Protein backbone atom coordinates (compact mmCIF):
# COMPACT_ATOMS: atom_id res chain seq x y z
CA UNK A 1 0.00 0.00 0.00
CA UNK A 2 1.37 3.43 -0.95
CA UNK A 3 0.70 6.28 1.43
CA UNK A 4 1.40 9.91 0.56
CA UNK A 5 1.55 12.73 3.08
CA UNK A 6 1.86 16.48 2.69
CA UNK A 7 3.57 18.19 5.63
CA UNK A 8 4.53 21.85 5.77
CA UNK A 9 6.40 24.39 7.87
CA UNK A 10 4.17 27.21 6.68
CA UNK A 11 5.03 29.25 9.80
CA UNK A 12 8.70 29.20 8.83
CA UNK A 13 9.70 28.86 12.48
CA UNK A 14 12.41 26.28 11.74
CA UNK A 15 11.03 23.72 14.20
CA UNK A 16 11.14 20.03 13.34
CA UNK A 17 8.49 18.76 10.95
CA UNK A 18 7.08 15.29 11.56
CA UNK A 19 4.62 12.90 10.02
CA UNK A 20 3.60 9.81 11.95
CA UNK A 21 2.58 6.47 10.54
CA UNK A 22 2.40 2.81 11.52
CA UNK A 23 4.05 -0.11 9.77
CA UNK A 24 2.81 -3.43 11.05
CA UNK A 25 2.78 -7.12 10.26
CA UNK A 26 5.11 -7.07 7.28
CA UNK A 27 7.82 -9.53 6.41
CA UNK A 28 8.97 -7.67 3.31
CA UNK A 29 11.41 -4.78 3.17
CA UNK A 30 9.84 -1.37 2.77
CA UNK A 31 11.18 1.53 0.73
CA UNK A 32 10.32 5.04 1.92
CA UNK A 33 11.16 8.14 -0.11
CA UNK A 34 11.35 11.47 1.70
CA UNK A 35 11.26 14.69 -0.31
CA UNK A 36 11.94 18.04 1.32
CA UNK A 37 11.54 21.17 -0.78
CA UNK A 38 12.16 24.83 -0.14
CA UNK A 39 9.71 26.40 -2.58
CA UNK A 40 8.18 29.66 -3.68
CA UNK A 41 4.62 30.26 -2.41
CA UNK A 42 3.15 29.71 -5.91
CA UNK A 43 4.72 26.25 -6.18
CA UNK A 44 3.61 25.44 -2.62
CA UNK A 45 -0.04 26.26 -3.34
CA UNK A 46 0.10 24.30 -6.62
CA UNK A 47 1.63 21.19 -4.99
CA UNK A 48 -0.84 21.35 -2.09
CA UNK A 49 -3.81 21.71 -4.48
CA UNK A 50 -2.63 18.73 -6.56
CA UNK A 51 -2.20 16.65 -3.37
CA UNK A 52 -5.65 17.56 -2.04
CA UNK A 53 -7.35 17.03 -5.42
CA UNK A 54 -5.80 13.55 -5.80
CA UNK A 55 -6.89 12.46 -2.32
CA UNK A 56 -10.54 13.39 -2.87
CA UNK A 57 -11.33 11.20 -5.88
CA UNK A 58 -14.70 9.60 -5.35
CA UNK A 59 -15.89 12.15 -2.79
CA UNK A 60 -19.17 13.59 -4.17
CA UNK A 61 -19.00 16.65 -1.88
CA UNK A 62 -15.47 17.77 -2.76
CA UNK A 63 -15.01 20.81 -5.00
CA UNK A 64 -11.67 20.62 -6.85
CA UNK A 65 -9.11 23.29 -6.04
CA UNK A 66 -8.12 25.44 -9.01
CA UNK A 67 -4.36 25.46 -9.51
CA UNK A 68 -2.29 28.64 -9.35
CA UNK A 69 -1.23 30.27 -12.61
CA UNK A 70 1.34 33.06 -13.03
CA UNK A 71 2.18 32.70 -16.73
CA UNK A 72 0.37 35.13 -18.99
CA UNK A 73 -0.58 34.51 -22.59
CA UNK A 74 -3.14 32.90 -24.84
CA UNK A 75 -3.70 29.17 -24.23
CA UNK A 76 -0.90 28.90 -21.65
CA UNK A 77 -1.04 27.68 -18.08
CA UNK A 78 1.56 26.98 -15.41
CA UNK A 79 3.70 28.28 -12.61
CA UNK A 80 7.12 29.87 -13.00
CA UNK A 81 9.13 29.95 -9.75
CA UNK A 82 12.27 28.61 -8.12
CA UNK A 83 12.79 25.80 -5.63
CA UNK A 84 15.37 23.56 -3.98
CA UNK A 85 14.65 19.85 -3.53
CA UNK A 86 16.27 17.25 -1.27
CA UNK A 87 15.28 13.62 -1.75
CA UNK A 88 16.36 10.55 0.21
CA UNK A 89 15.21 6.94 0.01
CA UNK A 90 15.37 4.76 3.11
CA UNK A 91 14.89 0.99 3.07
CA UNK A 92 13.44 -0.59 6.20
CA UNK A 93 14.24 -4.29 6.62
CA UNK A 94 12.10 -6.20 9.15
CA UNK A 95 13.79 -8.27 11.85
N, C-alpha and C positions, 0 to 999 in steps of 0.2 A: 504494500500500500504506500503510495506517495503522498506526503503531507507537505503543503506549502504554508509558510507563515510570513507575515509582513510586520516587521517590528521597526519602530522609528524612535529617534531621539529628537523629536520636533522642537523640544525646548532648548536644545543645544547646550545643555548644562554639563556635558562631558561625563555624566555618570554612566555606570555600566548598563548595558542593554541586555536583557535576557528574554529567552523564550523557552518555556517549559514543555516537556512532552514525556510520554512514557513508552518505553520499548519493553515488551514482555513476550515471554513464551516463544522465543525464536532460536533456532539452532543454526541459522544461516548468518553469514557476515552481513553487515549493513553499511552501506555507503551514504554518508551525509555530506552535502555540499553547502558550505556557508559562503554567502556573498555579502560583503559590506561595501556600501557605496557612499561617497560624499558627493551629493548631487545638487544641482540648481533646483530652485523651487518648482519650476515648470516641469522638469523631469520627474521630481518627486510626486507631484499631483497626477501626472500621466501614469506612472508605475502603480500608484495606489489605486487609481480608477480601473486600470486593467486587472489588477489583483481582485478588487471587489466585484467587478463585472463577471469574472470567470467563476468566482465562488458562489454566485447566485443563480446559476443556470437551473432551470426547473422551478424557481420560486415565482409563482404567479403575481405576487404583490411587489416585486422588486422593479424599480424604474432604473434602467441603465444610466450610468454616469457618463456624461459627454466628456471626451478627452480634451485636454488643453491643446491649443493651436497658437503658435506665434510666428508662423510663416505666412506672408501675405502674397497673394497672387490668384490668378484664375485657375481653378481645378487643382489646387495644391493643399496639402494638409500635413502637419507634422510639428515637431518641436525642435528648435535649435538651441542647444545649451551645452555646457561643459560638465564633466563629471570625472571622478576617480573611482576605480573599482578594485577591490581586493577579493580574491576568491580562493578558498581552501577546501579540499576534500579530505574528509576523515573516514577511515574504515574502522568500524567497530566489529571485533571478533568475539563471539560468545565464548564463555568458559567451557 
